[in-house]
Amino acid sequence: MNQTQAQPSPASSDAVSQTKEFTVGFHGVRYQVTNVSRSVEFYTTQLGFELVHQQPPAFASVSIENLTLLLSGPGASGSRPMPDGRKQEPGGWNRVVLQVADLPAYIEALKSAGLRFRNEMEVGPGGRQIQLEDPDGNAIELFEPTR
């Protein structure tokens, strides 16, 4: 069987080089929120994030390890409508995943604090997880890998 390695065309190699020239790294994940101060309180108090920067009521950033969440309120440039009129809104199914220890105990603590969950804890071959909602309905997955 004659197999040949596909060689990138010179044009695609140039495009990759150009992309690497402009894309310098990961900056963060943007969440649309309706109240920046409330969101900062939620992420710092309930999930252990640290406040990095804030300009209420428009914007704040919070971080944990190498993840930075960019919290964009209604007045932020990152929240403006698209040219076709579509509005950027909180919610949806894309989410950040936070690795946790002792997921069942953490779920109970968060439920005791009155937080909202989208589902019950799920168990699969890679571990167990549950989806939590921030005050604006943005999803956060809490994940405990199988040991």
Number of C-alpha atoms within 10 A of each C-alpha: 3 3 5 6 5 6 8 9 9 9 9 11 12 12 12 11 11 11 11 11 9 8 8 8 7 9 11 14 13 14 24 22 26 18 18 22 18 14 22 22 14 16 19 15 11 14 12 12 20 16 17 13 13 16 13 15 16 20 24 21 23 21 18 16 7 8 16 19 20 22 25 28 26 19 13 16 11 17 21 16 13 9 7 6 8 9 11 16 18 18 17 9 10 10 16 16 16 14 12 13 11 11 18 13 10 13 18 12 13 15 13 9 10 9 16 14 19 13 10 11 15 11 14 9 7 11 12 17 23 21 22 22 16 21 19 16 18 20 23 19 19 20 22 20 16 10 5
